[in-house]
Amino acid sequence: MSRMHVLYVIDSLNRVGGAEQGLLALAPQLVRSGIRLDVAYLTASPDGIQPELTAAGATVFGVHHRGRGRTAAALRALVRERRPDLVHTTLYESDVLGRAAALAAHTPVVSSLVDSAYGPEHLHARGLSPWRVRAAQAVDAATAQGTRRFHALTRHVAGAMAGRLRIPAGRIDVVPAGRDPELLGTVTAERRAAVRAGLDLPPDTPIVLAAARQVYQKGLDVLLTAWPRVLRGTPGAVLLLAGDPGPESERLHALAAAAGGPARVRFLGPRGDVFDLMAAADVFTVPSRWEGLGSAAMEAMGVGVPLVCSDVPALRETVRSEDYAVLVPPESPERLAAALNAVLADPGGSTGRVQAARARFLTNFTLHQVTAQMVDFYERSLDSRRATAAQVRARTL
């Protein structure tokens, strides 16, 4: 087929965030595969990934105005100006506004389903209003009806969102996120020593790392509640928390102060070297209450660091079983602390899981594999448009 033109619409281009990192990883591969790629982002993102996207060959547009109405109008104008073959939206604001803009311009639109939103866990999440969740779901579901196809990161997300957005299951394709094995690198003595020296941590310090936004979903409060128990079992351990501040930040800092303070818990803020931090850690942990894929867990599998994560559906789908990672119930500080201490106490015992996890990453989550699946997804979406047009023409004859 002729070279395809895709306009990718995303909420922001911040450096920390699974959707943003997924786009950053995928963009160069899409361009190399023959996709003409435009990227529009709806929230100002200073110091974001715009330079890397431009260097990869994408054309980047900031479409951020005061108020949804003006942003929606600007996005509609951009679709009409650029005239893409396909609009691809990711994350809530981009889904709602991007779908509307594409449909107004008579352009096919597809959307990524990156999380299992609107479930019971969201209705009872701290800081979320149940009626706002239901209102957002209604808007999402309404705009979803005109969407050509959907891309879900996991089968779990596909199944959950088919019901919650009233989408026929046959319109959802499952394609995981992918990462470049060379960019991730692996654990080496030299890399581990260099990163620890940069953090001013002795080579023998037991290090646990988590990398996540400071939001309720990520369960960092569960990890910090578990941390005093970890210290009782592993005196001298240090917890590193990398990621953007968020609505949970004040509470997390209070929990950290009660769990050993700065000597035992370090907030690193947003980092561009998370893969290096993984290579320097003794354990990487993902204590999330829910996930869409668990990109950080997938990346840890690729780097080759022992992994302890919540046994929630999407994470279990990503890591597969206890043969690849230690899985613990969510919301259980006691079980999480016990698992972390067990891994820290017996590094050799994790060798088999680490090797199996890296092999699973190389089999399922490399960029080469994922890019081919995404291009197929785009082509199927355009083929369905052509098939529908042909059916309409046939009915009018």
N, C-alpha and C positions, 0 to 999 in steps of 0.2 A: 504494500500500500504506500501511497505518497507520504511524505514526511508529515507527521502529526503535530498539531499546535495545541498545547495544553496550557490553560491559565489555572494555576494552583493558588487557591485563596486560603489563607491561614490567619489566625487571630493575631499572632505576633511573630517576631523573629528573634526573640530572646535566646540567649545561649544555653540556658538551662530549661529543659522541658522535653519530654519524650517526643511529642509531635514535631517540635522544631528540630531536634537532633535527627529524627527520622528523615525529615526533608533534607537536611544538610547532607546526610549520608547518601541519600538516593539521587539528589539532583545531578551530580556529575555523571552518574551511570545512565540516567535517563537521557541526558544530552548526548552522551556517546552512542546511545542506542538509536539516535535519530529523532528524538523528540525535540521540538522547538518549545522551550519552556519559559513561560512568564510566571512570576510569583508576585502576588498582591498580599500585603499584610495590613491589618486593620487597626493596630495599636502601635503608637510610636515605640520604637525599640532601639534606643541609643546603645551603641557598643554591641549591636546584635550581629547576626550572621550574614548581613547583607554583602559584605565584601567577598566572603567565600562563595556565596551563591553567584555573584557577578563573575568571579574568577572561573567558576564552573561552566559558564556560558549561559546562565539564566538572565532574563531581563527583569529587574525588580522594581516594583511600584509601591510606594507608601500611600495607602488610601485610608487616612485617619483624619477624621473631622469631628468637630464637637457635635455630638448627637447622632443617633442611629439614622435619622432621616437623611442628613447630609452625607453620611458615609454610604448609605444605600444608594443615593443618587450618583455619587462619584463612582461607585463600583459598577453601576449600570452603564455609565458613560464609558468606563474602561473596557467593559466587555464589548460594547458596540464599536469602540475604536480599534481594539486589538483583533476582534473577530476570530477567536480561537475555535478549533474544532470541538473542544471539550473544556468545560469548567470542572475543576476538582476542588471540593471544599473539605476542610478539616477543622474541627472544633466548633463549639456551639455558635458563636457570633458569625463566623464565616459560613457555617452551614445555612443559617437562617437568611443572612443577607446575600450570600453568594448564590444560593438556589434561586432566590427571587430575582436577582440581577440576570442570571443566565436565562431563566424562563421568560423574562421581559424582552430579552434580546433574541429569543427563539434559538437558544444554544443549548445543546444537551449538557446535563450536569450530573456528576457522580459525587458521592460523599464517602469519606472514611468514617467508620465507626471505631473509635479508639478506646472506648470505655463502655462498661455496662451501666449506663446512667438510668436514673429514675426508678431504682429499685428500693426495697424497704430500708436498706442501709443508708440511702440518701435522705429518705424522709425523716430518719432519726439522727442524722449527722449533726454534730455540734456546729452551730453557726448557720445552718440551713433552715429556711422556713418551708414546711410541707406544702403550703399553698403555692409558694413560688416555684418549688420543684414541679408540681403538677401543671402550673401555668407554662413553664418552660417546655415541659413534655408536650403539651398541646400544640404549641407553636412549632416545635421540632417535627412532630408527627404530621401537622398540616403541610409544611413545606416539603416534607419527605415524599409526599404523594406524587409530585412531579419530577422526582429524581430518577434518572435513567437506571443506574445500578449503584450498589453499595459495596464498599471494601471494608471488611472487618479484620481486625488483627488476630482474632482467635475464634474458634468455633463457639466458645462460651459467649463471647460478645455477640456473635451473629445470632445465636439462639435467643439470647435475652432481648436484643434490640428489635428483632423481627416482631415480637409480640408487643413491645412497648411503643414502637413507632408504626405499628400496623403495616409492616412491609412483608410481602410474600418472600418466603425463604429462598425461592429460586432467583431472586434479584440480588442476593448477597454472595459475594466471593470472599473466601478467606485467604488473605495474604499476610504473613507476619512481617514485622519490621526486620531489617537486615543491617549488618555492619560489616565493614571491611576488616578482615583478619589482620592485615598488615598495619592498619591504623590502630587497632586495639593493642597489638603486640602481645607478648606473653611475660610470665614471671621469670626474671633472671636475677641472679645475685647482685649484678651491677645496677640494674634498674631499681631494685628494692633498696639498696644502700643509698643511691643518689637521692631518691625521693625522701627517705627518712632523714637524711642529712639536711635536706632543704626544709624539713619540718622541725628540725632540731630535736629529733627523737632518737634515742640510742638504738643500735641494731637489734637488741634483744627485747625491746618493748613489745608486749602483746598489743596488737592494734586491731580494733573492730571498726569497720567503715560502713556508713550508710550515705547514700547520695539521693536526695529527694527534696522537693519543695516542702516548705513547712506548712502543710495543710493537713486537715483531719484525716483524709483518705490514707495518707502515707504511714500512719501509725507510729510516728517518731515519739509520741508521748508514751506509747507502750514500751518502746525500747528504753527510754530514759527511766521509766518506772522499774524496768528490769535491771538497770545498770548497777545499783548498789548490790544486788545479788551476784552479779558477774564479778564485781570487785571482791566480794567475800571469797569467791572461788578462785579468782585470778588476780591477786593483789598486783598493783602496778600497771594494769591494763589501761589503755587510753581509747576513748571513743571519739572518732572523727565524724563530724556531720557536715557534708558538703551540700549546698543547694540554696536556692533563693529564700529569703524571708517570706513570711506569709501570715495569714490570720492566726496561726498557732504559735507564732514566734515568742510572744510574751510568756505564754504558758510553758513552752519548751525551755526557755532560759531559767524560769523558776524551778522546773524539775531538775535541770542540769546543776543548779546551785546546790540542790539538796542531794545530788548524786556524786559529789566529789569536786564540783566547781571546775574552773579552767584547767587545773592540773590533771583532771581525769576525763573531762569532756571539752572538746574544742569545736567551736562553730567556725567552719572555714569559709562560709559564704559561697556564692556561685564560683565555680572553678571550671577552667578549660582543660584541666589535666586529670579528669576523673579516672581515666584508664591507667594513668601512672599511679594514682592513689590506690587503685585496686591492686596493682602489682606489688605495692608495698605493704598491703594489709595482710593480716593472718586470717581474717574472716570478713566477708562482705555480707551484710544482712539487709533484707527487704521485709520490714514488719507491717506491710500494708494491710488495711482493712478490706480493700478491694482493688483490683487492677483490671486493665484492658488487655495487657500483654505482660507487662513487667519488663520493660526494655533494659532497665539497669541489671536485673537478674540475668537476662540474656547476654548482656555485655560481660558480666562477671564470668559466665560460663566460657565465653570466648577468650578472656584474658587468662583464665585458669587459676582462679582464687576460690578457696572453699566458700560455700554458699549456704546461708541459713535464711529461710524465708517463710512467710505465712502460707499456710495450706489453704489458699483461696482458689476458686476454679481456674481463673486465667493463669495464675502463677503455676499451678500444678500442670496445666496444659503446656506451659513453656518449658518447665524443668523436667516434667514427665513423672518422676517418681523419686523415692528415697535413694535410688541408685545414683542419682545425679546431684542431689542437694538434700540437706536436712530440712524437713518440713514440720512446722509447728502450728498449732491452732492460732488464729488471730485473736487479739485481745487477751493473750495469756502471758503476762510478764514472767511468771514462774517457769513456764515451759520454754520460753524464749531464752531466759537466763541459763537454764540447764543446758540447752543446746549449744549456746555460745561457749559456755565453760567446757563442755565436752570436746568441742572442736579445738579450742585453745589448748587444752591439756594433752591432746593426742594429734599433733599435726600429721603424723604418718598415716593415721587412720583415715584421713580425708583423701589420700592420694588416688585411690580407685575412683571415688566419686568425681574428683577434679578431672581426671583423664577421660572418664565417660562423658562428663558434661561438655568438655571441649570437643570431643568427637561428635556429640549431638549438635553443638553449635555449627561445626563445619559441614554437617550434613543438611541442616535445616535453615540456618539463619545468615548465610553469607550474602553480600550484596549482589553478587553475580546471579544467584538463584532468585532472589527477591525481585530484582530489576526485570528479569524475564517474565516473571509472573505479573508484575504491574503493567508491563507493556501489553501482555495478553489481555489483562483486565480492560485497559483502554480500548483495545481493538474490539473486544466483545461488546463494549458499550456503544461504540460507533456502529458496529454491525447490527445491533439491535435497533438503532435508530433507522438504519437503512431498511431493515426488514419491516419495521412498522410503516415506513413511508411507502414501501412496495405494497403492503397489505391495503393501505388507504387507497392507493392508485387502483389496485385491482377491484376494490369495492365500488369505485366510481365508474368503472368501464361498463 
